Amino acid sequence: MTICFVCNEYPPVPHGGIGSMTQVMGRALLARGHRVRVIGTFPQSEPVLREEDAGVQVWRLQVPPGKLGWLVARYRLFRTVADWARSGEIDLVEVPDYQGYAAGWPRLPVPVVGRLHGSGAYFAAEMGWRIDLLSFWLERASLRRCDGVASTSRYTADRSERIFRLTRTAAVLHNPVEVPPAGSASTRSRNQVVFTGTLNPKKGVISLIRAWNFVKRVCPDTELHMFGKDGTAPDGSSMTAGLIRSLNGTAGSVHFHGHVSRDRLIHALEHYRVAVFPSYAEAFAMAPLEAMAHGCPTIYSKRGSGPELIDHGANGLLVDPDRPEEIAKAIIRVLQDDELAARLGAAGRKRVTEAFSAEQVVGRNEAFYREAIDGFQKRPC
């Protein structure tokens, strides 16, 4: 098969879970003998950039300047995908739910499937924010137009079906993660805590910083390292600046690294004591998956799909993002208990290896794609 992914954040540009998942899935499909194309719109000077990433063919289309530049870029993206479909160069197109890229697309000679990574409307509903009507309309129209839908978690499937009143049940295909080969255990620091992800309210970073003030009272030598691009605080200002202001004298122990190379991120996951992700809203987050894959003891959220990934106390810890003291107690437990840290790290790696590694997940995606293609070909035009 030749699979075409629509993705506006394919690495190495600053990216989130959709970009990471697309890269992992694309490479895994290539390893199974398929062909993969990725196309997206990006703020760049060149009209089109074509690149190759480990065999994945990537097209980056320019978003023209101006108020309606995004609309022009969407149209160019559709025309390119439609040309590929009509010339037989691709067998299936996958679009994310976020921003509703398939809204208004006519029928193509190949199936278009949607994947629920967490749309704008989904996250707004999870956070209790006002849902932008244009985004809601585009995302709903895109999902209803799709010939099939998959979701990165059971929770996200159920929630999205209610939000958009979808009549089609989504197949649950959890995100894949690249698990490094087994080897000698990395030497981990005893006092370094890591967070990875965009610094925004839904990731629970405000609660994490509040918890950090508790942690420092018990473990004064501990450091918190936060990797990820700056986000927007509830008042519209820089999230990083707001977090620094709330540190109450512990600012010297918190390090904001911004967007870093993947090698730098992996080094932290391989050598730091514990990873913490007290999220309010996720679909099926890549950050805790990657931490667990590298054997880093992981603290995640009780909200959303957290329980689909972690069995509390067995292969990680789950916390309530509304309770900073609970987050702090979980961090302190792992910092002070060597046996617990080692057990959670090993069990977490085993969990993702057996259930969410690319080798395990790609076969289920292949079956979903083949079923979508076969079903589409049998439909009357």
C-alpha positions in Angstrom: 0.0 0.0 0.0 0.9 3.6 -0.4 -0.4 5.6 2.5 -0.7 9.4 2.5 -0.7 11.2 5.9 -1.9 14.8 6.2 0.3 16.2 9.0 1.3 19.9 9.6 4.0 19.1 12.2 6.1 16.4 10.9 9.6 16.4 12.6 12.1 17.9 12.8 10.1 21.2 13.0 8.6 21.9 16.5 5.9 19.2 16.8 3.5 17.5 19.2 2.0 14.1 19.4 0.6 14.0 15.9 4.0 14.7 14.4 5.7 12.1 16.5 3.0 9.5 15.9 3.1 10.1 12.1 6.8 9.7 12.0 6.8 6.5 14.1 3.9 5.0 12.1 5.4 6.0 8.7 8.8 4.4 9.5 7.1 1.3 10.8 5.0 0.9 7.6 8.1 1.4 5.5 9.7 -1.5 7.4 6.8 -3.7 6.5 7.2 -3.0 2.8 4.7 -0.2 2.3 5.2 3.3 0.8 4.5 6.5 2.8 3.9 10.1 1.8 3.3 12.9 4.2 1.9 16.3 3.2 1.3 19.4 5.3 1.2 23.2 5.4 4.0 25.1 7.1 5.1 28.7 7.6 8.0 28.8 5.2 9.5 31.0 2.5 9.5 28.3 -0.3 6.3 27.4 -2.0 7.1 23.7 -1.7 9.8 21.8 0.1 10.2 18.1 -0.6 12.3 16.0 1.8 12.9 12.4 2.7 13.0 11.1 6.3 14.3 7.5 6.5 12.4 6.7 3.3 9.2 8.6 4.2 8.5 11.2 1.4 7.6 14.5 2.9 6.0 17.5 1.1 5.8 20.8 3.0 3.5 23.4 1.4 3.8 27.1 2.1 1.1 28.9 3.9 0.9 32.2 2.0 0.9 35.5 3.9 -2.4 37.2 4.5 -5.6 36.7 6.3 -6.8 33.9 4.0 -3.4 32.3 3.5 -4.5 29.2 5.5 -7.4 28.7 3.2 -5.2 28.9 0.1 -2.8 26.4 1.6 -5.6 24.0 2.4 -6.8 24.2 -1.2 -3.4 23.5 -2.6 -3.0 20.6 -0.2 -6.3 19.1 -1.4 -5.4 19.6 -5.1 -2.1 17.8 -4.6 -3.7 14.9 -2.7 -6.5 14.6 -5.3 -4.0 14.5 -8.1 -2.1 11.7 -6.4 -5.3 9.8 -5.9 -6.5 10.2 -9.4 -3.2 9.1 -10.9 -3.0 6.0 -8.7 0.0 7.2 -6.7 -1.7 6.6 -3.3 -4.1 4.0 -2.0 -5.5 5.8 1.1 -5.4 9.2 2.8 -5.3 9.7 6.6 -6.3 13.1 8.1 -6.2 14.1 11.8 -9.3 15.4 13.5 -7.6 18.6 14.5 -8.5 21.5 12.2 -10.7 19.4 10.0 -8.7 19.1 6.9 -11.1 16.9 4.9 -14.0 19.3 5.4 -15.6 20.0 2.0 -13.6 17.4 0.2 -15.5 15.6 -2.6 -15.3 11.9 -3.1 -11.9 10.7 -4.2 -10.8 7.5 -6.0 -9.3 6.4 -2.7 -10.7 6.2 0.9 -10.1 9.1 3.3 -9.9 8.0 6.9 -9.8 10.2 10.0 -7.8 9.7 13.2 -8.9 11.1 16.5 -5.8 12.6 18.1 -7.8 15.1 20.0 -9.5 17.9 18.0 -9.7 21.5 19.0 -13.4 21.0 20.0 -12.4 17.9 22.0 -9.8 19.7 24.1 -12.0 22.7 24.6 -14.8 20.4 25.9 -12.3 18.6 28.2 -11.0 21.9 29.6 -14.4 23.6 29.9 -13.4 26.3 27.4 -15.6 27.9 24.8 -15.6 25.9 21.6 -14.7 28.0 18.5 -17.6 27.5 16.1 -15.5 27.6 12.9 -13.1 25.0 14.3 -16.0 22.9 15.4 -17.7 23.0 12.1 -14.6 22.2 10.1 -13.7 19.3 12.4 -17.2 17.8 12.4 -17.6 18.2 8.7 -14.2 16.5 8.1 -15.0 13.5 10.4 -18.5 13.1 8.8 -16.9 13.2 5.4 -14.4 10.5 6.2 -14.9 6.9 4.9 -13.6 5.5 8.2 -12.4 6.7 11.6 -9.9 5.5 14.0 -9.1 6.8 17.5 -5.9 6.8 19.5 -7.8 5.8 22.6 -11.1 4.4 23.7 -11.8 7.5 25.9 -11.2 9.9 22.9 -13.4 7.8 20.7 -16.3 7.9 23.1 -15.9 11.6 23.9 -15.5 12.6 20.3 -18.6 10.6 19.2 -20.6 12.5 21.8 -19.2 16.0 20.9 -19.7 15.6 17.1 -22.7 13.3 17.2 -20.9 10.8 15.0 -22.9 7.8 13.8 -19.8 5.8 12.9 -18.0 3.9 15.7 -14.2 4.6 15.6 -11.7 1.7 15.7 -9.3 2.1 18.6 -5.7 2.1 17.4 -3.4 3.3 20.2 -0.4 5.4 19.3 2.8 3.5 18.6 6.2 4.2 20.2 9.7 3.2 19.2 11.1 1.1 21.9 15.0 1.1 22.1 16.8 -2.2 22.1 17.2 -3.8 25.5 20.7 -3.2 27.0 22.4 -2.3 30.2 20.3 -0.1 32.4 21.2 3.6 32.3 22.6 5.2 35.3 19.9 7.5 36.6 20.4 10.7 38.6 18.7 10.6 42.0 17.4 14.2 41.9 16.3 15.1 38.4 12.7 15.2 37.4 11.6 15.7 33.7 8.5 17.0 32.0 8.2 17.0 28.2 5.5 18.7 26.1 4.2 22.0 25.2 3.8 24.3 28.2 0.1 25.0 28.2 -2.7 24.6 30.8 -4.1 21.3 29.4 -0.8 19.6 30.1 -1.1 20.4 33.8 2.0 22.5 34.0 0.5 25.0 36.4 -0.4 22.2 38.8 3.1 20.7 38.4 4.7 24.0 39.4 2.4 24.3 42.4 3.4 20.7 43.3 7.1 21.6 42.9 7.0 24.0 45.8 5.9 21.0 48.0 8.6 18.7 46.6 11.4 21.2 47.3 10.5 21.3 51.0 11.1 17.5 51.3 13.7 17.0 48.7 15.7 20.3 48.6 18.4 19.1 46.1 15.9 18.1 43.4 15.7 19.7 40.0 12.8 19.9 37.6 13.7 20.0 33.9 10.9 21.1 31.5 11.4 20.4 27.8 8.9 21.8 25.3 7.9 25.0 23.4 6.4 27.9 25.3 2.7 28.0 25.3 0.0 30.6 26.2 -1.1 31.2 29.8 -4.9 31.7 30.5 -4.3 35.5 30.4 -2.7 35.3 27.0 0.9 35.9 28.2 3.9 33.6 28.0 3.3 30.4 30.0 7.0 30.1 30.9 7.1 33.6 32.3 3.9 32.9 34.4 5.3 29.7 35.7 8.5 31.3 36.8 6.6 34.0 38.7 4.7 31.3 40.6 7.8 29.4 41.9 8.0 31.1 45.3 11.7 31.1 45.7 12.4 27.8 44.0 13.0 29.2 40.5 16.7 28.2 40.6 15.7 24.5 40.7 13.4 24.6 37.6 15.1 24.7 34.2 13.1 25.6 31.1 14.9 24.2 28.0 12.4 25.0 25.3 12.2 22.9 22.1 15.3 20.7 21.9 16.7 18.0 19.6 15.3 14.5 20.0 18.7 13.3 21.1 18.7 15.7 24.0 15.2 14.6 25.0 16.0 11.0 24.9 19.1 11.6 27.0 16.9 13.1 29.7 14.5 10.1 29.6 17.3 7.7 29.8 19.1 9.4 32.7 16.6 11.3 34.9 14.9 9.8 37.9 11.2 10.2 37.0 9.0 11.7 34.3 5.8 13.6 35.3 2.8 14.4 33.1 -0.2 15.6 35.2 -2.4 16.3 32.2 -5.9 17.6 32.3 -6.7 16.5 28.7 -5.0 14.1 26.3 -6.0 11.7 23.5 -3.3 9.1 23.9 -0.2 11.1 24.7 3.2 10.2 23.2 5.2 11.8 26.0 4.5 9.2 28.7 4.7 6.4 26.2 8.2 7.5 25.2 9.3 8.0 28.9 8.1 4.4 29.7 9.8 3.0 26.6 13.1 4.3 27.8 12.6 2.8 31.3 11.9 6.1 33.0 9.5 5.8 36.0 6.4 7.7 34.9 3.7 9.6 36.7 0.7 10.3 34.5 -2.9 11.6 34.9 -6.0 9.9 36.2 -8.0 11.9 33.6 -8.9 10.8 30.1 -7.0 7.9 28.6 -4.4 7.7 31.5 -5.8 4.5 32.8 -5.6 2.9 29.3 -1.8 3.3 29.5 -0.9 2.8 33.2 -2.1 0.4 35.8 -1.6 2.6 38.9 1.1 1.2 41.2 2.1 -1.6 38.8 3.8 0.1 35.9 3.5 3.8 36.8 1.6 6.2 39.0 -1.6 8.1 38.3 -2.4 11.5 39.9 -5.2 14.0 39.9 -4.1 17.1 38.1 -6.4 19.2 40.4 -4.4 18.1 43.5 -0.9 19.5 43.5 -0.2 17.8 46.9 -1.0 14.4 45.3 1.4 15.1 42.4 4.1 16.1 44.9 3.6 13.0 47.0 4.0 10.8 43.9 7.2 12.6 42.9 8.6 12.3 46.4 7.8 8.6 46.6 9.8 7.8 43.4 12.7 10.1 44.5 13.0 8.5 47.9 12.3 4.8 47.1 15.0 3.2 44.9 13.2 -0.1 44.7 9.9 1.6 43.6 11.7 3.6 41.0 13.5 0.5 39.5 10.3 -1.5 39.5 8.2 1.1 37.8 10.8 1.8 35.2 11.1 -1.9 34.3 7.4 -2.5 34.4 6.6 0.6 32.3 9.1 -0.4 29.6 7.6 -3.9 29.6 4.1 -2.5 29.3 4.8 -0.4 26.2 6.9 -3.1 24.6 4.2 -5.6 24.8 1.2 -3.4 24.0 2.3 -0.2 22.2 5.6 -0.7 20.4 5.6 0.1 16.7 6.0 -3.6 16.0 2.8 -4.5 17.9 0.7 -1.6 16.7 1.6 -1.4 13.0 -0.1 -4.7 12.2 -3.5 -3.4 13.6 -3.1 -0.3 11.5 -2.4 -2.3 8.4 -5.6 -4.3 8.9 -7.6 -1.1 9.4 -6.2 0.4 6.2 -6.8 -2.8 4.2 -10.4 -3.0 5.5 -11.0 0.7 4.6 -9.6 0.1 1.1 -11.6 -3.1 0.5 -14.8 -1.6 1.8 -14.3 1.6 -0.3 -13.8 -0.4 -3.5 -17.0 -2.4 -2.9 -19.1 0.7 -2.5 -21.2 2.0 -5.4 -20.0 5.3 -6.9 
